[in-house]
Amino acid sequence: MLVAGFSEVFGLEAQTEYEEIREGGNNGFVHRLPKGIRHPSIVLKRGISSSQELWNWYDQASRGALKRKSGSIILYKQDGRELCRWNFFDAYPVKWSGPTLQAASSEVAIETIELVHNGIKAIFHA
């Protein structure tokens, strides 16, 4: 199911956290051992549309009715074929921002939604 096309996406990151451990009598280096992986929030921006699906999802989550969803962010080549995708898992919205409205402006009205999630997986196509 396609929910929306987004003009900007950020937060497609994964960072391995580590712990530094000093070994007694060995001052030449510090051991760095992996502790876990941290995934920052994914932020999606798009022009306002008539679809309320993202707003309704945020509204339900803000009222305590969390509905976790998995999904994909897909990047297409100019010819319309898929170049790569990032699958995210067990996400729910934690922030929604509406557009800044100015009568004298001709800029597109943009809405933003921020999702927390339990990991991403990148898939690249040749």
C-alpha positions in Angstrom: 0.0 0.0 0.0 1.4 3.4 -1.0 0.7 6.0 1.6 2.5 9.0 0.2 5.3 10.4 -1.8 7.7 12.5 0.4 9.9 15.4 -0.7 12.4 14.9 2.1 13.4 12.0 4.3 16.1 12.0 7.0 17.1 9.7 9.8 18.0 6.7 7.8 20.9 5.8 10.1 22.2 3.1 12.3 25.0 3.5 14.8 26.7 0.7 16.8 27.2 1.9 20.4 30.2 0.6 22.2 31.8 0.4 25.6 35.4 1.3 26.2 37.3 -1.0 28.5 40.9 -0.4 29.7 43.0 -3.5 30.2 45.2 -3.4 33.3 48.9 -3.0 32.5 48.2 -2.3 28.8 48.2 1.5 28.2 48.7 1.3 24.4 45.1 1.1 23.5 41.5 0.8 24.8 39.2 -2.2 23.9 36.0 -1.1 22.3 33.2 -3.7 22.6 29.8 -3.4 20.8 26.8 -2.8 23.1 23.9 -2.4 20.7 22.6 -0.6 17.7 20.9 2.8 18.0 18.4 4.0 15.3 17.4 7.7 15.3 13.9 8.8 14.4 12.9 8.8 10.7 11.5 12.2 9.7 9.3 12.4 6.6 8.2 15.7 4.9 5.6 16.1 2.1 3.3 18.6 0.7 -0.1 18.7 2.4 -2.6 16.4 0.7 -6.2 15.5 1.2 -5.2 12.1 2.8 -5.6 12.0 6.6 -4.0 8.6 7.0 -0.7 9.9 8.6 -2.5 12.4 10.8 -5.0 9.8 12.0 -2.1 7.4 12.8 -0.3 10.2 14.9 -3.6 11.2 16.6 -4.3 7.6 17.7 -0.7 7.2 19.0 -0.9 10.5 20.9 -4.0 9.2 22.7 -2.2 6.1 23.8 -3.6 3.7 21.1 -0.2 2.8 19.6 -0.4 0.9 16.4 3.1 -0.1 15.3 3.6 -0.5 11.6 6.5 -1.6 9.4 7.1 0.0 6.1 9.5 0.9 3.3 11.1 4.1 2.0 11.8 3.5 -1.7 14.1 5.5 -3.9 13.5 5.2 -7.6 15.7 5.7 -10.6 14.8 8.2 -13.3 13.3 5.4 -15.4 10.9 4.4 -12.6 12.8 1.3 -11.5 13.6 0.8 -7.9 17.2 1.7 -6.9 17.0 0.9 -3.2 14.7 0.7 -0.3 15.0 1.0 3.5 12.6 -1.2 5.4 11.8 0.0 8.9 10.1 -2.1 11.6 7.6 -1.6 14.4 7.3 2.2 13.9 4.9 4.7 15.4 4.6 8.4 15.2 5.9 10.7 18.0 5.6 14.1 16.3 3.5 15.7 13.6 4.1 19.3 12.4 1.8 21.2 10.1 2.8 23.9 7.6 3.7 27.5 8.3 0.9 29.5 6.6 1.6 33.0 5.1 -1.0 34.6 2.9 1.7 36.4 0.8 3.8 33.3 0.3 3.6 31.0 -2.7 5.5 28.1 -1.0 4.0 24.6 -0.9 2.4 23.8 2.5 4.6 21.1 4.1 3.6 18.6 6.8 6.2 16.6 8.8 5.9 13.4 10.7 8.5 11.8 12.9 8.6 8.0 13.5 10.5 6.0 16.1 11.2 2.4 15.1 13.0 -0.8 16.0 15.5 -0.9 13.2 16.0 -0.5 9.5 17.4 -2.8 6.7 18.8 -1.4 3.5 18.3 -3.3 0.2 20.1 -2.1 -2.9 19.3 -3.2 -6.4 21.9 -3.5 -9.2 
